[in-house]
Amino acid sequence: MSTMIKVLLLVTLISGLAGQASDSLKEQSTYRHAWETAMLDGKITDEERVLMNILVESMMLSLDSSRTWEARWSFTTPKPMDQSGRWPLVLQNIALGAGLYGWGIPYVLHADDGRWYVGGVMVSMGGAFYLTYGYTKTMDMSHARTQMMRYGSLLGLRYGAGLNQLLGLDDGSDDEDSAQSDDPETLWMWVLMASAPVGHYAGEYLFEKYEPSNGQAWVWSMWTGVAGITSRLIHNVVDSEPDSADYAGYDWLAEEESYDSDMDKWRKRKTRLELLAYPLGAMAGYRLTHHKQYSFGDAFMLMQGWGFGFYNTMMFQSILFDDGDIDMFFLVSSLGAIGSTLAYDHFIKAHDYSFGQSTLMLLGSASGTAFGFGTGILLDVQDTEPLLILALIGYGGGTYLTQQILNLSPDGALAHTSSNRVSLSPTVLTGVGSDQKVNLIPGLMLNISFK
């Protein structure tokens, strides 16, 4: 129910009850009706609390009485359960059931018949649905909670794969003897199957502790992933990949073994750095998001900022440099993407984007880039640099023009309140009495605007 409807309801109650005696049963019933109306969304906002206090004063109630009533009613008025994010978690777990456990369980049990794998996938899909359905049946499953669980599961799988690599568990032997015991051939699968639920519960724990909004959860997980990607690109620059040409010699077998050993050590160093970067990214993401009430559209805008930043920085480098180290090329693009994300964060702080508006911004920016490319092609531009410059100009123009045509207005989540205006004016409300005649009821119109 909108705030305006609640204002009209409360003003009507004020005008009809101003002269009654305080703390009567009728007043208690009337106050409860107003309180339950305000609690339809599960909470009383600051604006609604102001209106409730006005109602208390107009009915000449004591503040203690109203608070005592509310405390008693709060036990009898259940908070509506939010399960809007339940279906994405069910869908993800069905995919995990089919893609991991469906063939993973027959694998660790050394099933030889192919029907166990086909049947295992199908049974795991159905089992994942009913297990997740039962697990979430009585839980609040907002989209924020689902995102934290979902990303936690995926991050858990990444840690499981990284642990397998660091311990050498993914280099199991194919000997017949090893197939009869829980050797590295099957232990790596056990680690993977255990890592997903561990990550799931870790994400749920973080949600319970910090209670992020949907947008905060997406932005938080985005920064965690950005940290992992950036760490890998940094490692490629500071720790060069072994080159097989450096191992050429007379004893090719010994040289090949040396190259394979050094390559394995190099990959493990990269994995260690990446696994360390994820918690650091999570901490940085929390510091960047916990004080801002992002909507999902805001989060989608920041994801666009990272993607366009990476792509545009690549084009800038292609314009400025003819050649260079490919690892440094991607690292600079990644750093440009981070800078672009922070710029987008500043860009959206005065507005709160809906998902539809952020999607239009994506389409506008992409269309502007395509328009720039297309213009260069129509003008028969042969050189790469002018073509890329036109694309960058098109991106900037498309982003700016799309933002201008959107009807963006702050709703208080990220926008800073610069001024508040409160006005109280007389008004007349119409109502139908018991005699079926239209009556005019005097009232007060309370207007509160936030800018």
C-alpha positions as CSV (number, residue, x, y, z in Angstrom):
1,M,0.0,0.0,0.0
2,S,1.5,3.4,-1.0
3,T,2.4,6.0,1.6
4,M,-0.3,8.4,0.2
5,I,-3.0,5.9,0.8
6,K,-1.8,5.4,4.3
7,V,-1.7,9.2,4.8
8,L,-5.3,9.5,3.6
9,L,-6.4,6.7,5.9
10,L,-4.7,8.2,8.9
11,V,-6.0,11.7,8.2
12,T,-9.6,10.3,7.9
13,L,-9.1,8.6,11.3
14,I,-7.8,11.8,12.8
15,S,-10.7,13.9,11.6
16,G,-13.3,11.5,12.9
17,L,-11.8,10.7,16.3
18,A,-10.5,14.1,17.6
19,G,-13.2,14.5,20.2
20,Q,-13.4,11.0,21.7
21,A,-12.3,9.9,25.2
22,S,-8.8,8.4,25.4
23,D,-7.9,4.7,25.8
24,S,-11.3,3.4,25.0
25,L,-11.8,0.0,23.4
26,K,-13.1,1.7,20.3
27,E,-9.9,3.8,20.1
28,Q,-7.8,0.7,20.6
29,S,-9.5,-1.0,17.8
30,T,-9.2,2.0,15.5
31,Y,-5.5,2.4,16.4
32,R,-4.9,-1.3,15.7
33,H,-6.6,-1.0,12.3
34,A,-4.2,1.9,11.4
35,W,-1.2,0.0,12.8
36,E,-2.0,-3.1,10.9
37,T,-2.4,-1.1,7.7
38,A,1.0,0.4,8.2
39,M,2.4,-3.0,8.9
40,L,1.2,-4.6,5.6
41,D,4.7,-4.5,4.2
42,G,6.1,-6.1,7.4
43,K,7.6,-2.9,8.9
44,I,6.8,0.7,9.9
45,T,9.0,3.2,8.1
46,D,10.1,6.5,9.6
47,E,7.4,8.4,7.7
48,E,4.7,6.0,8.8
49,R,5.9,6.3,12.4
50,V,5.5,10.1,12.2
51,L,1.9,9.6,11.0
52,M,1.2,7.1,13.8
53,N,2.5,9.6,16.4
54,I,0.1,12.3,14.9
55,L,-2.7,9.8,15.3
56,V,-1.8,9.1,19.0
57,E,-1.9,12.9,19.7
58,S,-5.2,13.5,17.9
59,M,-6.9,10.6,19.8
60,M,-5.4,12.0,23.1
61,L,-3.8,8.6,23.8
62,S,-0.7,8.1,26.0
63,L,2.4,7.2,24.1
64,D,3.0,4.3,26.6
65,S,-0.4,2.9,25.8
66,S,0.2,2.9,22.0
67,R,3.6,1.3,22.4
68,T,2.2,-1.4,24.7
69,W,-0.5,-2.2,22.2
70,E,2.0,-2.5,19.4
71,A,4.3,-4.7,21.4
72,R,1.3,-7.0,22.2
73,W,0.0,-7.0,18.6
74,S,3.4,-7.7,17.1
75,F,3.2,-11.3,18.5
76,T,-0.1,-11.9,16.8
77,T,0.7,-10.2,13.5
78,P,3.1,-12.5,11.5
79,K,5.7,-10.9,9.3
80,P,5.0,-11.9,5.7
81,M,7.6,-14.4,4.4
82,D,9.6,-13.3,1.4
83,Q,10.4,-16.2,-0.9
84,S,10.8,-14.2,-4.1
85,G,14.4,-15.5,-4.5
86,R,13.5,-19.2,-3.8
87,W,13.3,-20.2,-7.5
88,P,16.8,-19.2,-8.5
89,L,18.3,-21.3,-5.7
90,V,16.2,-24.3,-6.7
91,L,17.2,-23.8,-10.3
92,Q,20.9,-23.6,-9.4
93,N,20.8,-26.7,-7.2
94,I,19.1,-28.6,-9.9
95,A,22.0,-27.7,-12.2
96,L,24.5,-28.7,-9.6
97,G,22.7,-31.9,-8.9
98,A,22.8,-32.8,-12.6
99,G,26.2,-31.4,-13.4
100,L,28.2,-32.4,-10.3
101,Y,26.5,-35.0,-8.1
102,G,24.7,-36.8,-10.9
103,W,27.9,-38.2,-12.3
104,G,30.2,-37.5,-9.4
105,I,28.5,-40.0,-7.0
106,P,28.6,-42.9,-9.5
107,Y,32.2,-41.9,-10.2
108,V,33.5,-42.2,-6.6
109,L,31.6,-45.4,-6.2
110,H,33.5,-46.8,-9.3
111,A,30.3,-47.6,-11.3
112,D,31.2,-49.3,-14.5
113,D,27.8,-49.4,-16.2
114,G,26.9,-46.2,-18.1
115,R,23.3,-46.5,-17.0
116,W,24.4,-45.4,-13.5
117,Y,25.6,-42.2,-14.8
118,V,22.6,-41.5,-16.9
119,G,20.2,-42.5,-14.1
120,G,22.3,-40.7,-11.5
121,V,22.0,-37.4,-13.4
122,M,18.2,-37.7,-13.6
123,V,17.8,-38.8,-10.0
124,S,20.0,-36.0,-8.8
125,M,18.0,-33.4,-10.7
126,G,14.8,-34.6,-9.0
127,G,16.5,-35.0,-5.6
128,A,18.0,-31.5,-5.7
129,F,14.6,-30.0,-6.4
130,Y,12.8,-31.7,-3.5
131,L,15.7,-31.3,-1.1
132,T,16.0,-27.5,-1.8
133,Y,12.2,-27.2,-1.8
134,G,12.0,-28.7,1.7
135,Y,15.1,-26.8,3.0
136,T,13.7,-23.4,2.0
137,K,10.0,-24.1,2.7
138,T,9.9,-22.2,6.0
139,M,12.8,-19.7,5.3
140,D,12.8,-16.1,4.2
141,M,14.4,-16.5,0.7
142,S,14.9,-13.0,-0.6
143,H,16.9,-12.5,-3.8
144,A,19.7,-11.1,-1.6
145,R,19.9,-14.3,0.4
146,T,19.7,-16.4,-2.7
147,Q,22.5,-14.4,-4.3
148,M,24.8,-14.9,-1.3
149,M,24.1,-18.6,-1.2
150,R,24.5,-19.0,-5.0
151,Y,27.8,-17.1,-5.2
152,G,29.0,-18.9,-2.1
153,S,28.4,-22.2,-3.7
154,L,30.3,-21.2,-6.9
155,L,33.1,-19.8,-4.9
156,G,33.2,-23.0,-2.8
157,L,33.6,-25.0,-6.0
158,R,36.5,-22.7,-7.0
159,Y,38.2,-23.3,-3.7
160,G,37.6,-27.0,-4.1
161,A,39.2,-27.0,-7.5
162,G,42.1,-24.9,-6.2
163,L,42.6,-27.2,-3.3
164,N,42.7,-30.2,-5.6
165,Q,45.3,-28.5,-7.8
166,L,47.5,-27.4,-4.8
167,L,47.4,-30.9,-3.3
168,G,47.8,-32.6,-6.6
169,L,44.6,-34.5,-6.2
170,D,43.5,-33.9,-9.8
171,D,46.5,-36.0,-11.1
172,G,45.1,-39.3,-10.1
173,S,46.3,-42.5,-11.7
174,D,44.3,-44.6,-14.0
175,D,45.8,-47.9,-12.7
176,E,43.3,-50.7,-11.9
177,D,44.7,-50.9,-8.4
178,S,44.0,-47.3,-7.7
179,A,40.4,-47.7,-8.7
180,Q,39.8,-50.0,-5.7
181,S,40.5,-47.3,-3.1
182,D,39.8,-43.7,-2.3
183,D,43.0,-42.5,-3.9
184,P,43.5,-39.1,-5.6
185,E,41.5,-40.4,-8.6
186,T,38.3,-40.2,-6.6
187,L,39.4,-38.0,-3.7
188,W,39.4,-34.9,-5.9
189,M,35.7,-35.5,-6.6
190,W,34.9,-35.9,-3.0
191,V,36.6,-32.5,-2.4
192,L,34.5,-30.9,-5.1
193,M,31.2,-32.3,-3.9
194,A,32.0,-31.2,-0.3
195,S,33.1,-27.7,-1.3
196,A,29.8,-26.6,-2.9
197,P,27.7,-26.9,0.3
198,V,30.5,-25.4,2.4
199,G,30.5,-22.3,0.2
200,H,26.7,-22.3,0.3
201,Y,26.6,-22.2,4.1
202,A,29.4,-19.6,4.2
203,G,27.3,-17.3,1.9
204,E,24.3,-17.9,4.2
205,Y,26.3,-17.1,7.3
206,L,27.5,-13.8,5.7
207,F,23.9,-12.9,4.8
208,E,22.6,-13.6,8.3
209,K,25.4,-11.5,9.8
210,Y,25.3,-8.5,7.6
211,E,21.9,-8.6,6.0
212,P,22.7,-7.0,2.7
213,S,20.0,-5.7,0.3
214,N,19.6,-7.4,-3.1
215,G,21.7,-4.8,-4.8
216,Q,24.3,-4.9,-2.0
217,A,24.6,-8.7,-2.3
218,W,25.2,-8.5,-6.1
219,V,27.7,-5.6,-5.8
220,W,29.5,-7.3,-2.9
221,S,29.9,-10.6,-4.9
222,M,30.9,-8.6,-8.0
223,W,33.8,-7.0,-6.2
224,T,34.8,-10.4,-4.9
225,G,34.9,-11.8,-8.4
226,V,36.8,-8.8,-9.7
227,A,39.5,-9.3,-7.1
228,G,40.0,-12.9,-8.3
229,I,40.2,-11.9,-12.0
230,T,42.6,-9.1,-11.3
231,S,44.9,-11.2,-9.2
232,R,45.3,-13.7,-12.0
233,L,46.2,-10.9,-14.4
234,I,48.6,-9.4,-12.0
235,H,50.3,-12.8,-11.5
236,N,50.7,-13.2,-15.3
237,V,52.7,-9.9,-15.4
238,V,54.9,-10.3,-12.3
239,D,55.5,-14.0,-12.7
240,S,55.9,-14.9,-16.4
241,E,54.7,-18.3,-17.7
242,P,57.5,-20.7,-18.4
243,D,58.4,-20.9,-22.1
244,S,58.9,-24.3,-23.6
245,A,61.6,-22.9,-25.9
246,D,63.8,-22.2,-22.9
247,Y,63.9,-25.9,-22.1
248,A,65.2,-27.1,-25.5
249,G,68.2,-29.3,-25.2
250,Y,69.8,-32.7,-26.1
251,D,67.9,-34.7,-23.5
252,W,64.4,-33.9,-24.6
253,L,62.7,-36.2,-22.1
254,A,64.5,-34.6,-19.1
255,E,63.8,-31.1,-20.5
256,E,60.1,-32.0,-20.9
257,E,59.8,-33.2,-17.3
258,S,61.5,-30.1,-16.1
259,Y,59.2,-27.9,-18.1
260,D,56.1,-29.7,-16.8
261,S,57.3,-29.4,-13.3
262,D,58.0,-25.7,-13.6
263,M,54.6,-25.1,-15.3
264,D,52.8,-27.0,-12.5
265,K,54.6,-24.8,-9.9
266,W,53.7,-21.6,-11.8
267,R,50.0,-22.6,-12.0
268,K,50.0,-23.3,-8.2
269,R,51.5,-19.9,-7.5
270,K,48.7,-18.3,-9.5
271,T,46.0,-20.3,-7.8
272,R,47.4,-19.4,-4.3
273,L,47.3,-15.7,-5.2
274,E,43.7,-16.0,-6.6
275,L,42.4,-17.9,-3.5
276,L,43.9,-15.2,-1.3
277,A,42.4,-12.4,-3.4
278,Y,38.8,-13.6,-2.9
279,P,38.5,-12.8,0.8
280,L,40.4,-9.5,0.3
281,G,38.0,-8.6,-2.5
282,A,35.1,-9.6,-0.2
283,M,36.3,-7.3,2.5
284,A,36.9,-4.4,0.1
285,G,33.5,-5.0,-1.4
286,Y,31.8,-4.8,2.0
287,R,33.5,-1.5,2.8
288,L,32.3,-0.1,-0.5
289,T,28.7,-1.3,-0.3
290,H,27.6,-1.6,3.4
291,H,26.6,2.1,3.7
292,K,24.7,2.3,0.4
293,Q,21.3,0.8,-0.3
294,Y,21.9,-0.4,-3.8
295,S,18.9,-1.5,-5.9
296,F,19.4,-4.4,-8.3
297,G,19.4,-1.9,-11.1
298,D,22.3,0.0,-9.4
299,A,24.2,-3.3,-9.2
300,F,23.6,-4.0,-12.8
301,M,24.9,-0.5,-13.7
302,L,28.1,-1.2,-11.8
303,M,28.5,-4.5,-13.7
304,Q,28.2,-2.5,-16.9
305,G,30.8,-0.1,-15.6
306,W,33.3,-2.9,-15.2
307,G,32.5,-4.5,-18.6
308,F,32.5,-1.3,-20.6
309,G,35.6,-0.1,-18.7
310,F,37.5,-3.3,-19.7
311,Y,36.4,-3.0,-23.3
312,N,37.0,0.7,-23.7
313,T,40.5,0.5,-22.0
314,M,41.4,-2.2,-24.5
315,M,40.4,0.2,-27.3
316,F,42.4,3.0,-25.8
317,Q,45.5,0.9,-25.6
318,S,45.0,-0.2,-29.2
319,I,44.8,3.4,-30.3
320,L,47.9,4.5,-28.3
321,F,50.2,1.4,-28.8
322,D,50.9,-0.7,-31.9
323,D,52.2,-3.6,-29.9
324,G,53.2,-4.6,-26.4
325,D,53.1,-7.4,-23.9
326,I,49.8,-9.2,-24.0
327,D,49.7,-9.8,-20.2
328,M,50.3,-6.1,-19.5
329,F,47.6,-5.3,-22.0
330,F,45.0,-7.3,-20.1
331,L,46.2,-6.1,-16.7
332,V,45.8,-2.4,-17.7
333,S,42.4,-3.2,-19.2
334,S,41.4,-4.8,-15.8
335,L,42.6,-1.8,-13.9
336,G,40.7,0.5,-16.3
337,A,37.6,-1.6,-15.6
338,I,38.0,-1.1,-11.9
339,G,38.3,2.7,-12.4
340,S,35.3,2.7,-14.6
341,T,33.3,0.8,-12.0
342,L,34.1,3.4,-9.4
343,A,33.2,6.2,-11.9
344,Y,29.8,4.5,-12.5
345,D,29.4,4.3,-8.7
346,H,29.8,8.0,-8.5
347,F,27.6,8.5,-11.6
348,I,24.6,6.7,-10.2
349,K,24.7,8.0,-6.6
350,A,22.1,10.7,-7.4
351,H,19.6,8.2,-8.8
352,D,18.3,4.8,-8.1
353,Y,18.0,2.7,-11.2
354,S,15.4,0.0,-11.8
355,F,16.4,-3.1,-13.7
356,G,14.5,-1.9,-16.8
357,Q,16.4,1.5,-16.7
358,S,19.8,-0.1,-16.2
359,T,19.0,-2.5,-19.1
360,L,18.1,0.5,-21.3
361,M,21.4,2.1,-20.2
362,L,23.2,-1.1,-21.3
363,L,21.4,-1.1,-24.7
364,G,22.0,2.7,-25.1
365,S,25.8,2.4,-24.5
366,A,26.2,-0.7,-26.7
367,S,24.1,0.9,-29.4
368,G,26.2,4.1,-29.2
369,T,29.4,2.0,-29.6
370,A,27.8,0.1,-32.6
371,F,26.8,3.5,-34.1
372,G,30.3,4.7,-33.9
373,F,31.7,1.6,-35.6
374,G,29.0,1.7,-38.2
375,T,29.7,5.4,-39.0
376,G,33.4,4.6,-39.6
377,I,32.5,1.7,-41.9
378,L,30.1,3.9,-43.9
379,L,32.7,6.5,-44.2
380,D,35.2,3.9,-45.4
381,V,37.6,4.4,-42.6
382,Q,40.5,2.1,-43.3
383,D,42.8,2.7,-40.3
384,T,42.1,1.0,-37.0
385,E,42.8,4.0,-34.8
386,P,40.1,6.4,-36.2
387,L,37.6,3.5,-36.2
388,L,38.2,2.9,-32.5
389,I,38.0,6.6,-31.7
390,L,34.6,6.8,-33.4
391,A,33.5,3.8,-31.4
392,L,34.6,5.4,-28.1
393,I,32.8,8.6,-29.1
394,G,29.7,6.6,-29.9
395,Y,29.9,4.9,-26.5
396,G,30.1,8.2,-24.6
397,G,27.3,9.8,-26.7
398,G,25.0,6.7,-26.4
399,T,25.5,6.6,-22.6
400,Y,24.9,10.3,-22.1
401,L,21.8,10.5,-24.4
402,T,20.2,7.4,-22.8
403,Q,20.7,8.8,-19.4
404,Q,19.1,12.1,-20.4
405,I,15.9,10.5,-21.9
406,L,15.3,8.2,-18.9
407,N,12.9,9.5,-16.3
408,L,15.3,9.1,-13.3
409,S,14.4,10.4,-9.9
410,P,15.9,9.7,-6.5
411,D,14.0,7.4,-4.2
412,G,16.2,7.6,-1.2
413,A,18.3,4.5,-1.6
414,L,21.5,6.0,-3.0
415,A,20.4,9.6,-3.4
416,H,21.5,12.1,-0.7
417,T,18.7,14.0,0.9
418,S,19.4,17.7,0.3
419,S,16.2,19.2,1.6
420,N,12.9,18.1,3.2
421,R,9.6,19.9,2.9
422,V,6.6,19.3,5.1
423,S,3.3,21.0,4.6
424,L,-0.1,20.7,6.4
425,S,-3.2,22.0,4.6
426,P,-6.9,21.6,5.1
427,T,-8.9,19.4,2.7
428,V,-12.3,17.9,2.3
429,L,-12.9,14.2,1.9
430,T,-16.1,12.6,0.5
431,G,-17.8,9.6,2.1
432,V,-21.0,7.7,1.9
433,G,-23.0,7.6,5.2
434,S,-25.4,4.9,6.5
435,D,-28.3,6.8,4.7
436,Q,-26.5,6.4,1.4
437,K,-25.9,10.1,1.2
438,V,-22.6,11.6,0.2
439,N,-21.1,13.4,3.2
440,L,-18.2,15.9,3.2
441,I,-15.6,15.1,5.9
442,P,-13.1,17.8,6.9
443,G,-9.6,16.7,7.0
444,L,-5.9,17.6,6.9
445,M,-3.6,16.9,4.1
446,L,0.0,16.1,5.2
447,N,2.6,16.5,2.5
448,I,6.2,15.3,3.1
449,S,8.6,15.6,0.2
450,F,12.2,14.5,0.1
451,K,14.7,15.9,-2.3
